[in-house]
Amino acid sequence: MPSPATACPGPRSLTDLFFTFNRMALQGFGGVLAIAQRELVERKGWMTREQFVETLAVSQVLPGPNIVNLSLMVGDRHFGLRGAFTALAGMIVVPLVIVLVLAALHAEFAHHPTVAGALRGMGAVAAGLVIATGLKLLGTLRKNPLGVPLGAAFAALMFAGIALLHWPLVWALLGLGAVACALAWSRLAHGRGTRP
Amino acid sequence: MTGLGAADLLGLFGHFLMLSLLAVGGAITTTPEMHRYLVIEHAWMTDTQFTASVAIAQAAPGPNVLFVAVMGWNVAGAMGALATMAGILIPSTALSLWATRWGASRRETRGVRAFTTGMTPLTIGLLLATGWVLAGPAAGRVGAMALVAATVVVSMRTRISPMWAVGAGALVGALGWA
């Protein structure tokens, strides 16, 4: 557990926890992380900015949806397992119902040219958003112990393997991952890594 | 959205159980693998349906991971949504809770640092591959390709909320320009 949250007031109750996460989820179009920072740190004051960043970092290292991991950790910190599952429920239950209603409606109207066109446009934007996120994160390679050329090579190899050659993800991650982590391990040992 | 047999549903659930543990950097990074499994290997949905599933989830509020439920829904209705959502959530939730308690204090040790920094470039490559797969249906459509490019430029250069970009995309598409 990172720094205990004693300095900050926590959620008053499980109900408070549920509805805070619910409100966050319902505001999050195209992702919830930015909203989470505003709600948890600025509006509710449940965690400091530093605690938020720490928690986010851990949630990104762990497999699984980042925001789901973050919800679990925040809930767990205040109310244990009950809190973890309450926060998770707040995050996904209502949005899940909404999205499934949309999916059901879509099956009905999928062949309407306006609906099909709107979804094609949204799909193109969704693709652009993901590509932009990837491009922005390329900048973090400057602080990576692997260094920019090697890091970029691994990124390019992963891109080619998955997007162009359709490698199964598990083998790509285990294979390339083992090599990349071993290289990072040896470079960290020689003190060539830049510490953040 | 035809009835999938129990064996297929179990296979779907099992595949998403595995994807859960591979989703380092977020569920969206496993999209190319979902595409390979659902569209290429099993042909349970078309390319367009696949991208539409992601677009529907983007259009709705909530965590991005909900696109997984929409895919399950499009493959096999409510049971499909249950199979994919439960699959993607159970392993990572268990691991996440366990790891949190095991102690984030070890974050600065050499092993953990080697793991996180080693995986970073792969996560980035995977994100770019994800964008590539999602942009698939735009290929050959001038309007849609321009929309992809414009989105990349706008979100690199400005801090505009993705909500507006998604809305603009819907409008452009509804007008028949994508």
Interface residues (C-beta under 8 A of the other chain):
Chain A: M1 P2 A25 L26 Q27 G28 F29 G30 G31 V32 E54 A57 V58 S59 Q60 V61 L62 P63 G64 P65 N66 I67 V68 N69 L72 M73 D76 L81 A84 L88 M91 I92 V94 P95 L96 I98 V99 L100 L102 A103 A104 H106 A107 A110 P113 T114 V115 G117 A118 L119 R120 G121 M122 G123 A124 V125 A126 A127 G128 L129 V130 I131 A132 T133 G134 L135 K136 L137 L138 T140 L141 N144 P145 L146 L150 G151 A152 A153 F154 A155 A156 L157 M158 F159 I162 A163 H166 P168 L169 V170 A172 L173 L176 G177 A180 C181 A182 L183 A184 W185 L188 A189 G193
Chain B: M1 M18 L19 S20 L21 L22 A23 V24 G25 G26 A27 I28 T30 P32 E33 R36 I40 T48 T51 A52 S53 V54 A55 I56 A57 Q58 A59 A60 P61 G62 P63 N64 V65 L66 A69 V70 W73 N74 A78 A81 M85 I88 L89 P91 S92 T93 L95 S96 L97 A99 T100 R101 G103 A104 S105 R107 R110 G111 V112 R113 A114 F115 T116 T117 G118 M119 T120 P121 L122 T123 I124 G125 L126 L127 L128 A129 T130 G131 W132 V133 L134 A135 P137 A138 R141 A144 M145 L147 V148 A149 A150 T151 V152 S155 M156 S161 P162 M163 A165 V166 A168 G169 A170 L171 V172 G173 A174 L175 G176 W177 A178
